[in-house]
Amino acid sequence: MPERQPSLILRRAGLALALLLGAESIAQFVAWRVWSTEWIGPHGEPDAQTVLLVGAGECYDERVASREDAWPAEAVASLEGAPVRLVAGAAPGRDSEDILRRLPLQLSVERPARVVLCVGVEDYRRRQAAPVRLADLPGRNVPFAWRVRLFDAFRGADRSAPRLEGPAQLHGAWHFGDLEFRFEPDGGMWMGQAPALWTYGEEEIGIEVPGVGAYRAAWRIEGQQLQLTGDFPGEQVLLMRGPNPGGAAALGAAQIDAGRFDEAEWMLRPAVLGSTADMDAAVTLVELLHRAGRFEDAEPIRARVLAESTEPRHAARRARLLLLDDPGAALDVLGGELAPHAQDALLMRALRAEELGDATDDVLAAAVRAMDETDGPFRRTFAFLAADLLDRKGDRDAAAVALCRGLAAVAGPPDGREIPALFRALDEDGWERAVRDAAVEPNTLAQVRASVASLDESVRQTLDTNLRAMVALIRFYGAEPILLDPEDDGGARTVRRQVGRDLGVRVVSTDGVNRAALAGGLRAALDR
């Protein structure tokens, strides 16, 4: 009898495993039946004339399908043959995670026959995207996913889902980056320095900011996070509990850099209203209006900033304003020196973002002096500024030396948005020459480059995962995916081309990211 015991144990284990697999199969079948019967998906064939253009800032133009002066519309208008209905599915400043989460609704509503994807550069610039599984997208408008479901059945509803709370939970301070929101019990509200109003409903709140507009938003609270989803620019704002006093200027500048002009204006306008207006935010708003060509709207704000910024401590603020139309005067306001203003991140950003024209050489000389007079993070800031200016002037060898000095100034990796484009353009021979000429510690520089490479590898994996999910989703809807591959970030180009090869997706490359190059790429993608 004892010798039969192992055999009995094995039979019982096999039976238990068979029962478990059977129960799992039943759970999968039930889930599939629910998905197949409740899913509200596309009916009929895709519209052969409809093309969905999806991407970030390069492909974005508000109401692109109806604007004759927008480059995508011009590209489509120049096509010969069957008419094309172009749908603007792009959104400025969005990385692959943002774009993928928006894609199911766009596909189900528009039913395109072709989808042109231009995705990737924001992933490397922001380094914030996370990989998304199709099964985790909201709704039932994605392919059915096979995954272990027994635990879900025992656990019931997803306990991690955000939960709606009562209005008392809103009271107090919340913040979005540097922009603070404060909800008062009596319906009063502050958005930055601007007074506003809010009203409570069962599942939504209303927000009214003078000079900005009135908006309705669904709201959810989970722990220390408040999620607002509504009809305001950007559609969604995630607030964190607690005060974070700072200002709207830096947050608005970040939105401008990402191409989110509507969101930037929505955040900046309240800060410049009233007698306690934030003048730094006002300068950022003037910059936004200049970029949008709204000079008449910008002039009253510009005049107010100049009138209220007459003290020596306001020099950097006035310089930021002057950089928009008179860079030489901006440097004069700073006394020709940049080192005393090293801590002004907004000024440093503006010096790298604006075209300096005839003042380029003077600003470059000031940046080089400041690089020699500072150390640590400030040296890195000025070195990157010098590298950018030298690269614009065509002196790549000197730019590479400045880049190396900046990287070696701090042990840690720089923020993705700070890294000069030259970083990924240099080959190994260029790096070797630059390290030698810069006379920096090779090991320190190697460690910084390795840390950047590690971060880039994480970004590469995320972009690869999300791009493959986009292709699968597009094909699930019966559309043809096409990858538009502008000459932007080298890492993004590598991922796009690899995904195209692996999945058999057509890749249309362009020789730049300017209007003409992108238009030519779109024409090539759509011309059969």
C-alpha positions, -999 to 999 in steps of 0.1 A, spaced: 0 0 0 26 26 8 41 23 -27 8 34 -42 8 67 -23 29 87 -48 8 75 -77 -24 86 -58 -9 120 -51 0 125 -87 -35 115 -99 -51 140 -74 -27 167 -85 -35 160 -121 -72 161 -114 -68 194 -95 -49 209 -124 -75 196 -149 -103 212 -129 -83 244 -126 -77 245 -164 -113 237 -170 -125 265 -147 -101 289 -164 -114 278 -198 -150 285 -187 -140 319 -174 -123 327 -207 -153 316 -227 -177 336 -205 -155 367 -209 -153 362 -247 -191 359 -249 -196 390 -229 -171 409 -250 -186 396 -283 -222 405 -274 -217 437 -255 -189 452 -275 -201 482 -295 -178 481 -325 -176 493 -361 -204 481 -384 -198 476 -420 -166 484 -439 -142 513 -432 -148 545 -453 -124 542 -482 -120 579 -484 -113 586 -448 -77 590 -435 -69 595 -398 -37 614 -391 -24 606 -356 7 621 -340 21 648 -317 31 684 -324 45 678 -359 11 667 -373 -12 689 -352 -32 717 -366 -66 727 -352 -95 717 -375 -69 706 -400 -94 690 -423 -111 723 -430 -81 747 -430 -66 752 -465 -35 768 -451 -26 738 -429 2 716 -443 -18 683 -440 -47 698 -459 -25 712 -485 -8 678 -490 -42 661 -494 -54 688 -518 -25 682 -541 -33 645 -545 -47 634 -578 -74 607 -581 -100 598 -556 -109 624 -530 -96 620 -495 -113 630 -462 -86 639 -437 -93 637 -400 -71 655 -375 -64 629 -349 -31 644 -338 -26 663 -305 3 684 -295 27 673 -269 13 638 -266 35 608 -263 28 572 -274 8 564 -242 -15 594 -246 -20 587 -283 -27 550 -278 -53 558 -251 -71 582 -275 -69 559 -305 -98 534 -299 -124 562 -297 -110 579 -328 -111 546 -348 -146 537 -337 -160 572 -345 -142 580 -378 -139 544 -393 -108 553 -415 -95 531 -442 -60 543 -435 -42 556 -404 -10 576 -407 10 574 -375 38 599 -366 47 589 -331 78 588 -310 96 621 -306 76 631 -275 85 598 -258 122 607 -259 116 644 -251 94 638 -221 104 603 -208 70 599 -192 52 574 -213 43 540 -199 36 508 -219 -2 502 -224 -18 468 -229 -48 467 -253 -67 449 -227 -63 478 -203 -78 504 -226 -113 516 -215 -144 501 -230 -149 471 -252 -136 486 -284 -103 467 -285 -94 431 -294 -103 404 -270 -74 395 -247 -67 361 -232 -54 364 -197 -59 347 -163 -94 355 -152 -102 333 -122 -87 358 -97 -107 386 -114 -139 365 -109 -132 358 -72 -121 394 -66 -151 410 -83 -148 446 -96 -115 462 -101 -106 477 -67 -80 500 -81 -106 520 -101 -110 556 -90 -139 563 -68 -163 592 -67 -163 611 -35 -186 638 -19 -180 675 -24 -164 679 10 -134 659 -3 -127 687 -28 -122 715 -2 -87 728 2 -57 731 -20 -48 709 -50 -21 715 -75 -12 707 -111 25 712 -114 32 747 -102 -4 758 -107 -25 757 -75 -63 752 -73 -82 760 -41 -118 749 -36 -138 768 -10 -169 754 7 -191 782 -4 -184 777 -41 -155 800 -43 -124 789 -61 -89 801 -69 -70 790 -100 -35 804 -95 -41 840 -84 -74 843 -103 -107 840 -84 -132 816 -99 -164 797 -91 -172 760 -89 -205 741 -86 -211 706 -75 -232 679 -93 -237 642 -86 -211 632 -111 -196 664 -124 -185 699 -113 -187 732 -132 -157 755 -132 -159 792 -143 -128 813 -145 -133 850 -155 -117 858 -187 -111 821 -195 -145 805 -197 -169 781 -181 -163 743 -183 -180 712 -172 -159 683 -159 -165 648 -146 -145 642 -115 -130 613 -97 -109 611 -66 -85 583 -57 -64 588 -27 -44 620 -31 -54 625 -68 -83 644 -83 -90 637 -120 -110 662 -140 -122 652 -174 -142 677 -194 -145 701 -222 -116 724 -213 -84 724 -234 -65 691 -230 -97 674 -219 -81 661 -187 -63 675 -157 -48 654 -129 -45 674 -96 -25 663 -66 -38 671 -31 -20 698 -11 -6 733 -18 23 737 -42 27 775 -45 48 784 -74 33 800 -105 18 793 -138 47 807 -158 69 776 -158 39 752 -163 27 773 -192 62 774 -207 63 736 -206 30 734 -223 42 758 -251 73 737 -256 51 706 -260 30 725 -286 -1 726 -263 -10 762 -270 -47 759 -259 -38 743 -226 -10 768 -220 -34 798 -225 -60 782 -203 -35 779 -175 -18 813 -181 -48 836 -185 -61 834 -149 -26 842 -136 -25 875 -155 -59 888 -144 -64 914 -118 -42 937 -98 -21 908 -84 -12 895 -118 18 872 -121 41 891 -144 63 861 -152 32 843 -164 23 873 -184 56 872 -203 50 835 -210 15 844 -223 30 871 -246 54 845 -259 25 822 -267 5 849 -285 36 859 -305 40 823 -316 4 821 -326 7 854 -346 -18 872 -323 3 903 -319 -26 927 -312 -37 905 -283 -2 904 -269 6 941 -270 -16 953 -240 -1 925 -219 34 934 -230 29 970 -222 17 962 -187 47 939 -180 71 967 -191 53 993 -170 53 971 -139 89 957 -143 111 987 -139 133 977 -110 167 961 -114 154 928 -99 131 926 -129 159 925 -155 155 889 -164 117 893 -169 122 923 -192 149 904 -211 125 874 -217 101 899 -232 127 916 -254 140 883 -267 108 880 -287 116 909 -310 149 925 -300 175 899 -286 203 925 -286 184 947 -263 176 917 -241 213 911 -235 219 948 -228 192 947 -201 211 918 -185 243 939 -185 259 915 -211 263 888 -185 244 856 -179 260 841 -148 242 864 -123 209 850 -138 218 813 -137 189 804 -114 163 819 -137 151 787 -155 126 806 -175 153 830 -189 176 801 -197 148 783 -215 139 814 -235 176 819 -246 176 783 -261 141 786 -276 141 819 -293 159 829 -325 186 854 -316 196 867 -350 224 892 -350 227 888 -312 237 851 -315 275 858 -312 271 881 -282 248 856 -263 272 828 -272 302 847 -258 282 855 -226 272 818 -223 308 807 -226 319 832 -199 291 820 -176 301 784 -182 336 792 -169 323 812 -140 298 786 -126 298 749 -118 275 720 -112 240 723 -127 245 759 -137 276 750 -157 256 723 -174 228 749 -183 252 773 -199 272 746 -216 240 733 -232 231 768 -243 265 773 -259 263 739 -276 229 747 -291 242 781 -304 274 767 -318 254 739 -335 231 765 -351 262 783 -364 275 751 -380 305 747 -357 298 711 -347 332 704 -332 330 733 -308 294 725 -300 305 689 -291 332 702 -268 306 724 -250 282 694 -248 309 673 -231 317 700 -206 280 703 -197 275 665 -194 306 662 -172 295 691 -149 270 669 -130 271 631 -123 235 624 -131 217 624 -165 201 656 -177 163 659 -182 153 646 -217 141 681 -227 174 697 -219 196 675 -240 209 692 -271 200 674 -304 237 671 -310 239 644 -283 223 617 -305 238 630 -337 275 624 -327 292 592 -338 318 575 -317 347 593 -335 330 626 -328 326 617 -291 362 607 -289 374 640 -304 351 660 -282 361 643 -250 397 648 -258 393 685 -267 370 692 -238 396 679 -213 369 664 -191 372 632 -170 364 604 -195 350 580 -169 326 606 -155 313 614 -190 310 577 -198 289 572 -168 266 601 -177 263 588 -213 255 553 -200 228 566 -177 212 585 -206 215 554 -227 197 534 -200 169 559 -199 167 559 -236 165 521 -237 135 522 -213 119 548 -236 127 526 -267 110 496 -251 79 516 -242 76 532 -276 81 498 -293 53 482 -271 29 510 -277 35 513 -314 29 476 -319 -3 479 -300 -14 508 -322 -7 488 -353 -27 458 -339 -56 481 -330 -57 498 -364 -58 464 -382 -84 452 -358 -106 480 -371 -99 470 -407 -77 500 -415 -42 501 -430 -15 515 -407 12 537 -423 42 550 -404 53 585 -412 90 587 -402 103 623 -401 139 630 -395 134 639 -358 149 619 -329 173 591 -339 159 567 -313 123 572 -324 133 566 -361 150 534 -351 119 521 -333 95 531 -361 116 514 -388 120 482 -367 83 480 -360 76 485 -397 99 457 -407 87 433 -381 50 439 -387 50 445 -424 39 481 -421 47 507 -447 72 533 -435 74 566 -453 105 586 -443 111 623 -448 143 643 -448 132 667 -421 105 679 -398 96 711 -416 63 718 -433 75 709 -468 91 676 -457 61 665 -437 37 674 -465 58 654 -490 58 624 -467 20 625 -462 15 628 -500 37 598 -505 18 578 -478 -16 585 -494 -7 584 -531 -15 550 -544 
